[in-house]
């Protein structure tokens, strides 16, 4: 994707990579969040023209975007959703909550 190219004007794989990076995830971290492998994420970002229908909702939820955003169906990107917590902070909070009381 070029510096001035709009995310909606690119293919699914490039859009997924852009959204993943914007959310602060590595391929491995995203794969862990949705129960997939890093290799599968890498495939969707580079080889796949068509999104994995069974993972769309999980990807959208983890990346904090709508499935329309993920598919590039929105004509214009809107600002962040009402939730202003970054995905990285949210992920860290879940990790902290999972720790034992000690």
Secondary structure, 3 states (H helix, E strand, C coil): CCCCCCHHHCCHHHHHHHHHHHCCCCHHHHHHHHCCCHHHHHHHHHCCCCCCHHHHHHHHHHHCCCHHHHHCCCCCCCCCCCCCCCHHHHHHHHHHHCCCCC
